[in-house]
Amino acid sequence: MLYNIIVILIIIVCVLLALVVLVQNSKGGGLAANFSAPTQVMGVRQTADFLEKATWWLAGILVVLSLVATISIHRGQKTDPLQSEVKVADYSPVQQAPAATAAMPVAATPAPEADQQ
C-alpha cells in the first residue's frame, strides 16, 4: 500500500520536473521571456531563479522518494537466493492403482423400439 502511494508520488514529481525543465531555456527564453516587461511583478531574473530552484527541489524530492520506495519494497522471506528458487520434486516410485473392486451388476434395459406409423 505504502509502496503504491510512493510510486504515484514519484510519477507526479517526474511529470512536474519535466514540465519545469521544458519551460526553462538556457538562453533566457522559455517562460522567463514572457515576463520581460518592466511593469511585471516578477522580472526575468526572478522567474529564472524560481524555475531553477523548482528544478533542484523537484530533483531532490525525486531522489528521496526513490530511496524511500526502495526501502519500502516488500521482500518476503529472507532466504538464501541460490536455494530459494530450487524446488525438489517428489521422485518416489509410482504407486500402483488400487485393486479393482467387484463390479456391480447392471440391469440390462431393452433398447427403445422405433415408432411405427
Summary of the structure (lengths in Angstrom):
residues: 117
radius of gyration: 36.9
end to end distance: 75.3
largest distance: 109.7
contacts: 189
relative contact order: 0.11
helix: 52%
strand: 0%
